[in-house]
Amino acid sequence: MVFSVRLVDGGYQAVGADIPAGTAYDLTVQFTKPFTRVPVVMITQYGVATAGMHNTLVKFIVTDRTTTSFTVRVLNGSEVQVRPAFYW
């Protein structure tokens, strides 16, 4: 089976809010143009703006995909407040 991937939309997104330790935060991202079908969305963590923070303690889950937007749930499993960013 052969798969091909074509990037048709994407960008950088800073969460824009501090996420307290042990909590989650939902962020909705709007596509620049609506899709004709619900797209696959992939997230790549860019960084966490907290000194000494280990990035594997912050997780990103894509939820609520539609033709116009998607929601990212950011889970802060660390013991410190973080302000993460990601590419999509």
PASEBA-1860 file (N, C-alpha, C; in nm, 3 decimals):
! residues 88
1> MVFSVRLV> 0.085/-0.117/0.000/0.000/0.000/0.000/0.089/0.123/0.000 ~ 0.056/0.219/-0.082/0.134/0.342/-0.093/0.050/0.458/-0.040 ~ 0.113/0.538/0.044/0.048/0.656/0.098/0.121/0.779/0.048 ~ 0.050/0.883/0.025/0.114/1.010/-0.006/0.052/1.116/0.084 ~ 0.132/1.212/0.121/0.086/1.321/0.207/0.106/1.451/0.133 ~ 0.005/1.532/0.133/0.012/1.662/0.068/-0.031/1.767/0.169 ~ 0.058/1.858/0.199/0.026/1.965/0.292/-0.059/2.069/0.221 ~ -0.180/2.089/0.267/-0.269/2.185/0.204/-0.303/2.302/0.296
9> DGGYQAVG> -0.267/2.293/0.421/-0.285/2.401/0.516/-0.196/2.369/0.634 ~ -0.159/2.466/0.709/-0.075/2.441/0.825/-0.026/2.571/0.882 ~ 0.037/2.561/0.997/0.088/2.681/1.058/0.147/2.658/1.195 ~ 0.191/2.765/1.255/0.247/2.767/1.390/0.140/2.824/1.482 ~ 0.126/2.766/1.599/0.026/2.816/1.693/0.084/2.813/1.834 ~ 0.092/2.929/1.897/0.125/2.935/2.039/-0.006/2.924/2.114 ~ -0.007/2.850/2.223/-0.131/2.833/2.298/-0.180/2.966/2.351 ~ -0.091/3.055/2.390/-0.132/3.190/2.430/-0.183/3.202/2.571
17> ADIPAGTA> -0.170/3.095/2.647/-0.214/3.098/2.787/-0.123/3.007/2.868 ~ -0.100/3.042/2.992/-0.025/2.953/3.079/-0.117/2.841/3.124 ~ -0.067/2.719/3.115/-0.145/2.601/3.155/-0.090/2.552/3.287 ~ -0.168/2.559/3.395/-0.119/2.516/3.526/-0.081/2.368/3.527 ~ 0.007/2.333/3.617/0.052/2.194/3.633/-0.067/2.102/3.654 ~ -0.064/1.987/3.586/-0.166/1.884/3.606/-0.302/1.917/3.549 ~ -0.311/2.011/3.455/-0.441/2.048/3.397/-0.437/2.036/3.245 ~ -0.551/2.062/3.182/-0.562/2.059/3.037/-0.620/2.191/2.988
25> YDLTVQFT> -0.596/2.220/2.859/-0.644/2.342/2.797/-0.686/2.310/2.655 ~ -0.802/2.356/2.613/-0.850/2.333/2.477/-0.834/2.461/2.394 ~ -0.785/2.443/2.271/-0.764/2.555/2.180/-0.819/2.516/2.044 ~ -0.905/2.601/1.985/-0.960/2.575/1.852/-0.880/2.652/1.749 ~ -0.843/2.583/1.641/-0.767/2.641/1.530/-0.857/2.641/1.406 ~ -0.868/2.755/1.341/-0.948/2.769/1.219/-0.859/2.747/1.096 ~ -0.907/2.673/0.997/-0.835/2.658/0.872/-0.847/2.787/0.790 ~ -0.749/2.811/0.703/-0.754/2.932/0.621/-0.866/2.925/0.517
33> KPFTRVPV> -0.893/2.804/0.467/-1.005/2.782/0.374/-1.073/2.652/0.415 ~ -1.205/2.643/0.403/-1.274/2.517/0.437/-1.231/2.404/0.343 ~ -1.226/2.283/0.398/-1.199/2.163/0.320/-1.331/2.106/0.269 ~ -1.324/2.025/0.166/-1.446/1.958/0.116/-1.477/1.835/0.200 ~ -1.374/1.778/0.264/-1.391/1.665/0.356/-1.311/1.694/0.483 ~ -1.346/1.628/0.591/-1.274/1.648/0.717/-1.130/1.597/0.698 ~ -1.030/1.683/0.719/-0.891/1.644/0.695/-0.828/1.570/0.813 ~ -0.718/1.505/0.785/-0.632/1.450/0.890/-0.548/1.566/0.941
41> VMITQYGV> -0.534/1.578/1.072/-0.455/1.686/1.131/-0.343/1.625/1.213 ~ -0.221/1.670/1.188/-0.105/1.621/1.262/-0.042/1.738/1.338 ~ -0.002/1.710/1.461/0.056/1.812/1.548/0.202/1.776/1.577 ~ 0.289/1.877/1.571/0.428/1.861/1.613/0.458/1.966/1.718 ~ 0.495/1.921/1.836/0.525/2.014/1.944/0.647/2.097/1.907 ~ 0.639/2.227/1.929/0.750/2.316/1.896/0.835/2.347/2.018 ~ 0.772/2.374/2.128/0.849/2.409/2.246/0.760/2.441/2.363 ~ 0.820/2.447/2.477/0.750/2.483/2.600/0.831/2.594/2.664
49> ATAGMHNT> 0.767/2.708/2.683/0.837/2.826/2.735/0.846/2.823/2.887 ~ 0.917/2.724/2.939/0.941/2.715/3.082/1.080/2.655/3.102 ~ 1.164/2.724/3.173/1.300/2.676/3.195/1.299/2.540/3.265 ~ 1.375/2.447/3.211/1.389/2.316/3.273/1.273/2.222/3.251 ~ 1.174/2.260/3.174/1.057/2.175/3.150/1.094/2.063/3.054 ~ 1.058/1.941/3.087/1.081/1.826/2.999/0.961/1.812/2.907 ~ 0.980/1.831/2.775/0.871/1.838/2.679/0.783/1.714/2.673 ~ 0.832/1.598/2.713/0.750/1.477/2.704/0.636/1.477/2.805
57> LVKFIVTD> 0.636/1.568/2.899/0.529/1.576/2.998/0.410/1.658/2.949 ~ 0.423/1.718/2.831/0.315/1.796/2.771/0.268/1.721/2.647 ~ 0.140/1.688/2.641/0.084/1.609/2.531/-0.021/1.692/2.455 ~ -0.034/1.662/2.326/-0.131/1.729/2.239/-0.225/1.624/2.181 ~ -0.355/1.646/2.190/-0.455/1.554/2.135/-0.545/1.634/2.042 ~ -0.558/1.589/1.918/-0.647/1.655/1.822/-0.787/1.600/1.840 ~ -0.883/1.690/1.859/-1.023/1.650/1.876/-1.112/1.738/1.788 ~ -1.234/1.702/1.775/-1.336/1.785/1.709/-1.292/1.839/1.573
65> RTTTSFTV> -1.245/1.750/1.485/-1.208/1.792/1.349/-1.334/1.816/1.266 ~ -1.336/1.927/1.195/-1.444/1.957/1.100/-1.379/2.006/0.971 ~ -1.459/2.045/0.875/-1.404/2.099/0.750/-1.350/2.240/0.766 ~ -1.382/2.307/0.878/-1.339/2.445/0.899/-1.243/2.466/1.016 ~ -1.230/2.366/1.105/-1.146/2.385/1.223/-1.116/2.252/1.292 ~ -1.032/2.260/1.393/-1.007/2.146/1.481/-0.974/2.201/1.619 ~ -0.984/2.116/1.719/-0.951/2.154/1.855/-0.831/2.071/1.901 ~ -0.741/2.135/1.972/-0.627/2.068/2.031/-0.644/2.073/2.183
73> RVLNGSEV> -0.638/1.959/2.246/-0.637/1.954/2.393/-0.492/1.937/2.435 ~ -0.443/2.033/2.512/-0.305/2.029/2.562/-0.311/1.980/2.706 ~ -0.243/1.869/2.732/-0.239/1.811/2.866/-0.104/1.842/2.929 ~ -0.106/1.911/3.040/0.018/1.944/3.111/0.036/1.844/3.225 ~ 0.116/1.741/3.199/0.142/1.639/3.299/0.261/1.670/3.387 ~ 0.313/1.791/3.377/0.430/1.828/3.456/0.389/1.886/3.592 ~ 0.490/1.924/3.667/0.465/1.984/3.798/0.483/2.135/3.795 ~ 0.494/2.192/3.675/0.511/2.336/3.661/0.412/2.391/3.559
81> QVRPAFYW> 0.386/2.518/3.565/0.302/2.588/3.466/0.380/2.599/3.335 ~ 0.313/2.577/3.222/0.380/2.584/3.091/0.300/2.668/2.993 ~ 0.369/2.712/2.887/0.305/2.783/2.776/0.360/2.723/2.646 ~ 0.299/2.612/2.599/0.353/2.540/2.483/0.312/2.602/2.350 ~ 0.378/2.555/2.244/0.346/2.594/2.107/0.358/2.470/2.019 ~ 0.298/2.476/1.900/0.302/2.360/1.811/0.285/2.403/1.667 ~ 0.327/2.314/1.577/0.298/2.328/1.434/0.188/2.231/1.401 ~ 0.107/2.264/1.303/0.000/2.174/1.258/-0.004/2.173/1.108
END
